Amino acid sequence: IARKEKQTGNWFVGGITDENPRSHNLEFDFLEDSQVYEAIVYKDGANAHWNDNPLDLVIERIEVHKGFKLKVDLKEGGGFAISLKKK
C-alpha cells in the first residue's frame, strides 16, 4: 500500500506477507516528476523469520525518484515499510 501525506507530499509505502516468503519489485511511478526523495527502508534481514528470528531487521537510506525500481524480499511472516521525504 502507498499513502501520500497531506500538505507535505511525503509518502509512506508498506507491505506484509503470510507464512510464505515473497519477492516484490516496487515501482515508484507514483512520485512527482523531477523530484528526489530520501527513502528510509525498513525490511526483513537475511535471517528474519516470524517465529525464530522476528527482530532481524535492516534499515537503509537511499535516494529514489519517479520510475525508480526496488526489489524487496519478504521473509516468512515479514514485511517492509518505507518513508519517502522530499529532498
ABEGO torsion letter per residue (X at the ends): XBBBBBGAGBBBBBBBBBABBBBBBBBAAABBBGBBBBBBBBBBBAABBAAABAABBBBBBBBBBBGBBBBBBBBBGBBBBBBBBBX
